[in-house]
Amino acid sequence: MKKSTDAPQTEDLTKLVNDFRDEIAFLRTIPMFDALGDVELARLCQVTARRQYPAGSVLLAEGDFNDALYLVREGTVGLFHPAAAPKPFIELGRGRFFGQVSMFDPAPSSATVRSCTDVEVMCLRARPLSDLFIQHPGTATRLLMAIIQDLAKRHRAMLQRVKDQPFVERHHL
């Protein structure tokens, strides 16, 4: 009898993975998701929204509330701040992402994100992610560890950039 209950679940998971095979292939290009299996990535894809923006569109305005992680699938976005205007202080292309802190600490955006080209993103909001975590705690653990490791890596890189600046410039950061 147990075999008959396992078969539909296995078939359902296989279908789930097949339904999101393109998205899973994309997520596999992002090191942050290395620790997740195909089923976990498919579950993550279930709670994301794909959005497209023409070049020049504002995806997120500085000061706007944000509770989402954005993964750049196609194209390039620029992060803009009035102090660095009119050029972006950073550009992010395929496989790069922004907003990961906001998923866990919703706050006003610290920069404006504008599409430099036509862009497609996968958007992962905090609430659907929380629901996924409740349903699949193992997935939650692996994804949270990956996000924490990525944030730690970015933090170390930022500290190194600060250390590399002449002392006179540091007080302006």
C-alpha positions, 0 to 999 in steps of 0.5 A: 500500500505504501508504494501506491501513496509514494508514486503519486507524490514522486510523480507530482514532484517530477511534474513540479520540477518539469513545470519550472525547468527553465527557471531552475536552470536559471537559478542554477547559474546563481551560486547562492542557490547551489545548496538547493535541489531541483525540487526545492528550487521548483518550490521556490519558483512557485512563489515567485512572479516573473515581471518584464520592464522596458528600458528606462523603467523604475523597478523600485524608487528610493524611499519606496517600501520593499519586501522583495528579492529581485533576480535579474533573468535578462537585461541590466538594471542600474542602482541610482542614488542622488549623490551619484546621479545621473549614472548608476553606482552599480549595474546588475545583469543576468544572475545578479539580484537585489533586495535580499535584506528587504525580504527579512527587514522591510524598509524603504529602498536605499536606492532607485533601481531602473532598467538600463535595457529591457529587463525580466526579473523573478520577484520573491516577496516576503509573505509567500516566502514565509509561507514556503518556509512554514511548509518546507522547513528544510528548504528554509534552512538551506535558503536562509544559510545561502542568503546569510553567506551571500550577505556576509560575503558582500559585507566583507567586500564592502568593508575591504573597499572602505579600508582601501579608501584614503582616510580623508574620504572615509568620514564621508561614507 
